[in-house]
Amino acid sequence: MALLHMALTETPPPAGATTDVALVAALRRREARAFDELYRRYHVRLWRFLVRLGGTHVAEDLFQDTWLAVAKHAANLKDDTDFAAWIFTIARNRFLSHRRWAFVDRVRREWFGKEPSMAVVEPERAAVARQETVRLEHALETLAPIHREVLLLVVVEGLTTEQVGKILDLQNEAVRKRLSRARAALAERLEERP
């Protein structure tokens, strides 16, 4: 019962404890003790947040990804970084990215998978599936080439952003931005009336 209470409530740092601002400065200097202390302060809250957003299975991966991002980008923090806001922003962005990828995977399975067997699917459903496929292909054709190519490489071909970055001679962040814009443009086209 005490563990459950601890997991559901915030425990402020003890009086005289190092402030988050001081820990961020130490984290920027790559001091392991700062990372350990920030992890101790925020891991329960972060875990709880991620579980409530996406469930335990999703939270497991996102939790690790978030802390890896903290370790990777710690040296780039500014002196006045609000650590709590920063780490929860990372976690939220990881969750939103996960949701987008889950949607893309579902679309890929539905629209880019094998054509449904006509013997198993009723003619009406087969016709609707074909119409949706044609609609998607038309929407893809209307995209700018830079958006179409990144969608096809990632969604259809299943390449990672690192692989696509090498292909397009772009940094990973530029690939992610382009992919985000491409998804938005495709969604906009698909919302238009056929």
C-alpha positions as semicolon CSV with decimal commas, in nm:
position;residue;x (nm);y (nm);z (nm)
1;M;0,000;0,000;0,000
2;A;0,285;0,238;0,079
3;L;0,440;0,171;-0,261
4;L;0,112;0,247;-0,435
5;H;0,079;0,572;-0,242
6;M;0,438;0,662;-0,333
7;A;0,374;0,589;-0,700
8;L;0,061;0,805;-0,706
9;T;0,187;1,108;-0,517
10;E;0,466;1,352;-0,575
11;T;0,738;1,359;-0,318
12;P;0,911;1,693;-0,301
13;P;1,286;1,685;-0,261
14;P;1,401;1,698;0,100
15;A;1,492;2,035;0,251
16;G;1,842;2,136;0,154
17;A;1,839;1,915;-0,155
18;T;2,001;2,029;-0,475
19;T;1,763;2,227;-0,696
20;D;1,667;2,116;-1,044
21;V;1,851;2,421;-1,181
22;A;2,175;2,308;-1,015
23;L;2,118;1,953;-1,136
24;V;2,063;2,076;-1,493
25;A;2,396;2,261;-1,476
26;A;2,564;1,942;-1,353
27;L;2,385;1,740;-1,620
28;R;2,522;1,975;-1,885
29;R;2,869;1,892;-1,754
30;R;2,779;1,520;-1,794
31;E;2,795;1,445;-1,423
32;A;2,639;1,103;-1,366
33;R;2,516;1,193;-1,018
34;A;2,297;1,466;-1,167
35;F;2,134;1,223;-1,406
36;D;2,082;0,974;-1,124
37;E;1,921;1,236;-0,901
38;L;1,693;1,368;-1,175
39;Y;1,594;1,012;-1,258
40;R;1,514;0,951;-0,891
41;R;1,299;1,265;-0,880
42;Y;1,110;1,217;-1,205
43;H;1,096;0,850;-1,300
44;V;0,773;0,770;-1,111
45;R;0,593;1,079;-1,238
46;L;0,712;1,022;-1,595
47;W;0,617;0,654;-1,588
48;R;0,271;0,737;-1,452
49;F;0,221;1,002;-1,723
50;L;0,317;0,766;-2,005
51;V;0,107;0,477;-1,873
52;R;-0,196;0,704;-1,857
53;L;-0,132;0,827;-2,210
54;G;-0,082;0,496;-2,382
55;G;-0,092;0,199;-2,147
56;T;0,188;-0,007;-1,998
57;H;0,310;-0,169;-2,319
58;V;0,356;0,165;-2,495
59;A;0,496;0,331;-2,182
60;E;0,781;0,081;-2,153
61;D;0,941;0,183;-2,480
62;L;0,862;0,552;-2,452
63;F;0,996;0,570;-2,098
64;Q;1,333;0,436;-2,210
65;D;1,335;0,655;-2,521
66;T;1,267;0,962;-2,308
67;W;1,554;0,895;-2,070
68;L;1,787;0,815;-2,359
69;A;1,695;1,152;-2,512
70;V;1,774;1,322;-2,181
71;A;2,118;1,160;-2,175
72;K;2,181;1,237;-2,541
73;H;2,076;1,603;-2,535
74;A;2,182;1,699;-2,181
75;A;2,486;1,895;-2,295
76;N;2,263;2,119;-2,511
77;L;2,043;2,238;-2,224
78;K;2,034;2,605;-2,138
79;D;2,106;2,732;-1,789
80;D;1,744;2,827;-1,731
81;T;1,592;2,500;-1,857
82;D;1,289;2,390;-1,660
83;F;1,376;2,022;-1,636
84;A;1,024;1,904;-1,554
85;A;0,874;2,086;-1,853
86;W;1,155;1,964;-2,076
87;I;1,132;1,596;-1,985
88;F;0,753;1,587;-2,003
89;T;0,769;1,758;-2,342
90;I;1,008;1,489;-2,462
91;A;0,778;1,217;-2,329
92;R;0,470;1,374;-2,488
93;N;0,645;1,416;-2,822
94;R;0,758;1,054;-2,811
95;F;0,398;0,950;-2,745
96;L;0,261;1,163;-3,030
97;S;0,524;1,023;-3,261
98;H;0,431;0,671;-3,153
99;R;0,065;0,741;-3,231
100;R;0,151;0,878;-3,575
101;W;0,363;0,572;-3,654
102;A;0,087;0,341;-3,531
103;F;-0,155;0,520;-3,764
104;V;0,087;0,495;-4,055
105;D;0,139;0,125;-3,987
106;R;-0,236;0,069;-3,986
107;V;-0,277;0,262;-4,310
108;R;0,009;0,068;-4,466
109;R;-0,149;-0,262;-4,368
110;E;-0,492;-0,155;-4,491
111;W;-0,403;0,027;-4,812
112;F;-0,066;-0,102;-4,921
113;G;-0,117;-0,462;-4,821
114;K;-0,234;-0,734;-5,049
115;E;-0,556;-0,680;-5,239
116;P;-0,839;-0,854;-5,051
117;S;-0,936;-1,188;-5,196
118;M;-1,256;-1,157;-5,397
119;A;-1,363;-1,506;-5,291
120;V;-1,360;-1,407;-4,923
121;V;-1,475;-1,045;-4,937
122;E;-1,822;-0,944;-5,047
123;P;-1,825;-0,755;-5,378
124;E;-1,932;-0,429;-5,210
125;R;-1,643;-0,437;-4,965
126;A;-1,398;-0,524;-5,241
127;A;-1,525;-0,229;-5,446
128;V;-1,490;0,007;-5,150
129;A;-1,137;-0,120;-5,083
130;R;-1,042;-0,061;-5,446
131;Q;-1,194;0,289;-5,435
132;E;-0,998;0,371;-5,120
133;T;-0,677;0,243;-5,278
134;V;-0,737;0,454;-5,589
135;R;-0,817;0,755;-5,370
136;L;-0,495;0,708;-5,171
137;E;-0,287;0,665;-5,484
138;H;-0,441;0,979;-5,631
139;A;-0,372;1,172;-5,310
140;L;-0,009;1,054;-5,320
141;E;0,024;1,166;-5,682
142;T;-0,090;1,519;-5,592
143;L;0,175;1,559;-5,322
144;A;0,493;1,753;-5,386
145;P;0,769;1,511;-5,492
146;I;0,969;1,571;-5,174
147;H;0,669;1,470;-4,965
148;R;0,574;1,175;-5,184
149;E;0,926;1,029;-5,180
150;V;0,967;1,046;-4,804
151;L;0,625;0,886;-4,749
152;L;0,699;0,608;-4,993
153;L;1,041;0,539;-4,845
154;V;0,918;0,528;-4,486
155;V;0,561;0,402;-4,514
156;V;0,569;0,175;-4,816
157;E;0,929;0,058;-4,808
158;G;0,957;0,055;-4,428
159;L;1,295;0,229;-4,414
160;T;1,415;0,402;-4,100
161;T;1,466;0,777;-4,084
162;E;1,841;0,715;-4,073
163;Q;1,824;0,514;-4,396
164;V;1,602;0,775;-4,561
165;G;1,843;1,046;-4,445
166;K;2,127;0,870;-4,621
167;I;1,920;0,827;-4,935
168;L;1,804;1,191;-4,945
169;D;2,126;1,334;-4,798
170;L;1,940;1,485;-4,503
171;Q;1,990;1,492;-4,128
172;N;1,751;1,273;-3,926
173;E;1,567;1,575;-3,790
174;A;1,512;1,709;-4,142
175;V;1,372;1,371;-4,248
176;R;1,135;1,369;-3,950
177;K;1,015;1,721;-4,030
178;R;0,964;1,639;-4,394
179;L;0,779;1,321;-4,303
180;S;0,555;1,510;-4,062
181;R;0,470;1,767;-4,329
182;A;0,410;1,491;-4,583
183;R;0,169;1,310;-4,350
184;A;-0,020;1,633;-4,286
185;A;-0,041;1,706;-4,659
186;L;-0,162;1,353;-4,733
187;A;-0,423;1,370;-4,458
188;E;-0,544;1,701;-4,600
189;R;-0,577;1,550;-4,948
190;L;-0,763;1,249;-4,814
191;E;-1,009;1,470;-4,625
192;E;-1,106;1,643;-4,947
193;R;-1,417;1,510;-5,115
194;P;-1,343;1,253;-5,387
